[in-house]
Amino acid sequence: MKLKEALEKKDFVVTSEFQAPLESDQENLIKSLSAVRGRVDGVSLSEVEFEGIVGDTIQTCEILKQNRFESIYQTTTRDKNRIQLMKDLTQARTAGVDNLLVFTEDYRITGDSLQEMMFFHVDCGKIQSVLEHIREGRGLEGDEPPDKGEFLLGSGVESNWGKNVPDLELREMEEMTKIGAGYFLTTPVFDVERFEKFLNRTNTFGVPVIAEVMIIRTAGMAQFLNRHLKSGLVPDWIIQKLARATDKEKASIELFADTVKGLKDLCQGIHIITIGGEEKLKRYLDAAKLK
């Protein structure tokens, strides 16, 4: 079933995210995912550059589709102009990709006081222009027109605010709704109660919300994320539970299952970040009774 169809049916969807591998590692990714074929509604591939080497995200999306996975092309609007976005999205359509997830590569900071606001920002005008051209089969500034097509559009949002969502983020979510966002994907959820308050503040938009759930396997991994990704991302109580646990994997799976249980009645799905543990994803899905 297509991700769009699952969302329209109001199924509780399960998607997961991986870095686009180098060509030599694409086969290994497919092998790792074979154990969860039919249990995930979409596989998202992010564009990642490591020491000047970039995995071919669109090619991997195409390979995923050939292996009966619903692929999601994940890209950013910050460092791409309209021409580059048009080129990439036209390539994705040609490769048969139906799903698009957009946000910036990192946090945007705005505000003129110490109470600065941080959230994922999408250049609505830029992405709207490109999507309209693709939908209508029009090229940019006389370029070769692409085949007509339409994506299921997902947009990243910051959910850690709880009920105190800044008006600026609400306005941006509203703009993304106007240009046809099919779902919002949140930042990682660890505090279900705070996430519920966020939903109560934003549920008037009527767009499905998918909660990101990060698989944290060890206390050291959590501390690394807090140090290098975002301070305070993983709560101390999770770090302490993993540090004390004699069976780290069991504790990690319990944390994941408890979070998913709390989310099932709040939103329309979860997006799993495995952080290199895709070969163990099946165990986590089993524990959370997902499909």
N, C-alpha and C positions, 0 to 999 in steps of 0.2 A: 504494500500500500504506500502511496505517495505521502510525504510528510504533510503536505497541504490538506490532503483528504483526512488524515488522522486528526489534524487540528480542527477541521470543520466538523468532524464527528464528535469532537470533544473527548477523544481518547486521551489517556494519560501517556504522553509520548516520552520516549527515551532517545536522546541523542548523545553522541560522545565526540570528543575533539582530540585530534592528533596533529603533530607537526608533519608537514609534507616531507616525506623522506627523499633522499637522493635516489636516483634511478636504480642503483644497485640494491637498495633496501626496500623497494616497493613490494617485491614478492614476500619479504618477511612481514610487512604490515598486513598484507592480505591473509597470510597464514595465521597471524596472531588473531585477526578478526574473525576467522572462519568459525571459531567456537561460539560466537554470538550472532551469527547470521540469522536474520529473522527476529532477533530480539531487540535490535536498535532501529529506530525509525529514521535515523540520519547519522552520517559521519561527517563531521566538520574538519576541514583541513586549513590550517593557518599558514600564511606566508612567512617563512622564517629564513633569515640569512645568518649563516654561521661562518665566521672567518672568510667572508667573501664568496662562500658557496651557497647557492639557493636551490632548494628542492623545487621541482616542477609541480606546483599545486594543481594546475588545471589538468595536466596529464594524469596525475594521481587520481583526481576526481573521475576522469574518464575510465581509468582502470578499475576503480571501485564500482562504477556502474556496470562494467562488463562482468564483474564478479557478484552481481546482484545485491549491491549496497546502494542506498540512497545517499548521494554525496551532497555536501554543502560547501560551496566556495566561499571562503572567509577572506575578506579584504578590508583595507582601510581607505579612508578618504583624505587623510591628513597630507600625505606626501605625494598624492597623485593629482594631476590636472585632469580636465575632462577628456582630453585626447587619450591619455593613458588608461583612464577608467573605461572608456569606450572600447579600446583595444582589448583589454583584459576580459571585459564582460561579453564582448562579441565572441572571443575565443571560447569562453566558458559555455556560451549557448551552442556553438558549433560542436563542442565536446559532449553535448547532451545534458549539461548541468541545469537543474531546475530551481535550485535553492541558493540564495545569496544571503550572507550575513555580513553586515558592515558596522564598523566602529573605528575609533582611532586606535593607534598602537599603544598609547599610554593615556594617563590621566591629563585632562586639560584643567589648568588652574585659572580661575577668574575671580574678580572681586577687588575692591580697593581698601580692604581692612584686614585685620588679623583673622577674621572669620572668613577665610577664603573657601570657595566652593570647588569641589573636585568631582568630576563625573566624566563618563564616556561621552564624547562629543562627535556627532556625525554632521558633516556638511550637507544639510538637507537640500539646499539649492543645487549643489553640484550633482549629487546622486540622482535627484529628481530629473534633472535635465537629461542625463545619460539614459536613464531608464525609459523616459518618454521617447527618445530617439529610437531605442531598440524596440519598444512596443509598437511604434509606428513604422519601423523599417526605414528610418531616415539616418543618413550619415551626418557627421559633424562637418559643417563648413565645406560642403561639396565632396566629402570623402565618399568612398564606395559604401553604399547603404548596406547595413547588415540584414540578415533574415529577421523577419518579425519574430518576436518572442517576449516572454514575460517570466519573471522570477517570483518565487515566494520570497519576500523580503523580510529578513529579520534584523533587528537593531539592538545593540548592546546598551544597557542602562545600569546605573549605579543604584543598588538596592540597600546599601548598608546604612542609609539615612534613617530607616524606620519611618516614623510619622513625620519627621522633619525634612521632607524632600524639598529642596529649594525650588522656588517658582520657576527659575531658569530651566531646570531640568524638566519640570512639568510641561513648560512651553515647548521644549524641544521634543518631548515625547508626543505632544499634540501635533507638531509639525510632521513627525514621522508617520503618525496615524493618517494625516491628510494625504500623504504621498503613497499610501498603500501598504504600510508595514503589516505583515501578517502575524508577527509575534515579536515580543520583546524578550531578550535574553539577559538575565541579571548577572551581576558580579557574584562571586562565590558566597553561598549561604551557609553559615555555621550556627547562627542564632535564629531559630524558626519563629520565635515570638516577635523579634524585631522585623523579620521579613513579613509577617502577617500585618504589622502596622504599616509597612510600606505599601502593601497591596490595598489596604483600606484607604490609603491616601490617593492611589492611582487607578482604582478599578473603574472609574467613570469612562475611561477611554475605550473599553470594550474590546481590547486587543489581548489575545492569549499571552500569558506570561510563562516562560520556561525558566526554572531556577537552576543556576549553575551549582553543581556539587563537586567539590574537589576531593579526590581520594588521597588522604594523608596517611602514609604507611608507617612513619617513624617520627619521633620527637625531633630528630635532627633535620628531617625534611621540612617540618613545620617551622623550625627556627630559621632555616635557610630562606624560606619564602618570606618570612617576616623581615629578615635582614636585607634581602635583595629585591623583593617584588613590592611589598607594601608593609610598612610597620603596623603591627597589630592585626594583620590579615587573619591569622589563625589564632583563636583565643587561647589564653594560658591554660584553661581547664582541659582543653584537648591535648596540649603539649604534655601536661602533667599525667594525664591518663595513659598516653602512649609511653611516656618515660617509665612509669611504674609497672606497666604490663609485662608479665613474663612471656606471654604469647603476643607479639606485636601484630601479627597478621589478624588474629582473632579480634583484638581490640580495634584495629583499623576497620575491619568489616562491620563490627558492632556500631561504631560511630557512623559509618555510612548508612547502614540500615535504619538506625534511629532517625537520622536526618530525613531520609526519604519517607519514612512513615509519617513524620510530621508535615511533610510537604504535600502528600497525596490529596488531602482535602482542601488545599489552599490554592494550588496553581494547576496548570495544564501539562506539566511535564518537568523533566530534569535533563540537564546537559552535563555529562560526566567528564571531568578532567582527570585522566589517569596518571599524568606525570610519568610517563615511561613504563607504566605497569599494565599495558593493554592485554598482555597474555594472562593476567589474573582477573580481567574484567568479569568473566563468567561467574566467579565465586561471589563477587559483590552483587551482581544481578540476582543470583540465587538467594542470597541472604535477605535481600530487600524484596523478594517475591515479585520481581519485575519480569513479566512475560514468561 
